[in-house]
Structure formats: C-alpha cells, structure tokens
C-alpha cells in the first residue's frame, strides 16, 4: 500500500519531471505523461516510475479508471515549501537572509517600486510578529 510521506522524499530528475507534469495537468495517464516528457523514455519505463512514485506516496491512481489516471497526493503548497526548504538548506546553509539577498541582487534592476514596497511590508509584518 502506498505510504503518505511525512516530508516528501527527494525525487530523481525524471520523477520530478513526472510530478511537475501532474501538478500542471492535475491528472494524466501514463501515455499523456510520456508525451509531455522531454526525451521520453519507453512507456514501460514511465509506468515503472509511476509505480515508484506511488510507493513513495507522491502520487496515486484514481480507482476504476482505465487506463489509470494519476494525481499528485502532496498538496502543491506543501510540495513548494518542501522544495524551497531543500534549496535553502542545500545552497544557502539554511539562511533565508542569503536567499532573499541573492534574489534581490539577481533582480535588483527588475524590481518595481511597488514590489519593493510589498517586500518591505512583508519584512515589517514578520518583524512585528517576532519572526
């Protein structure tokens, strides 16, 4: 029986591509997923990867559907937070300050005054909440 991950387990590149397709499309068959993959592997390889993702608890197939229709089991917001936490921990030594600094440095010329104001407001709110 597939398990629900308490914290989503890291995915291989191909597994991530498949899950990304499912987040975009909400539901898809193995054939539809295969058509959406870059350099698609064989149909059998896609099915095998889907079984692995089910065993890991990242996706499930809808009962009674033939061919099987697959859907993600982890809410997009939770998956987004998990992926971001992984990036922060891996590339920024867990420092949110380094992440924000990098994002602002990368887009310094591209931030509008309104975007800067919104960022300022978010920082003020976090400070007021003691974060």
Secondary structure as GFF3:
##gff-version 3
##sequence-region A 1 131
A	DSSP	alpha_helix	13	25	.	.	.	ID=ss1
A	DSSP	alpha_helix	30	36	.	.	.	ID=ss2
A	DSSP	alpha_helix	43	56	.	.	.	ID=ss3
A	DSSP	beta_strand	59	61	.	.	.	ID=ss4
A	DSSP	beta_strand	70	72	.	.	.	ID=ss5
A	DSSP	alpha_helix	76	91	.	.	.	ID=ss6
A	DSSP	alpha_helix	96	106	.	.	.	ID=ss7
A	DSSP	three_ten_helix	108	110	.	.	.	ID=ss8
A	DSSP	alpha_helix	113	128	.	.	.	ID=ss9
###
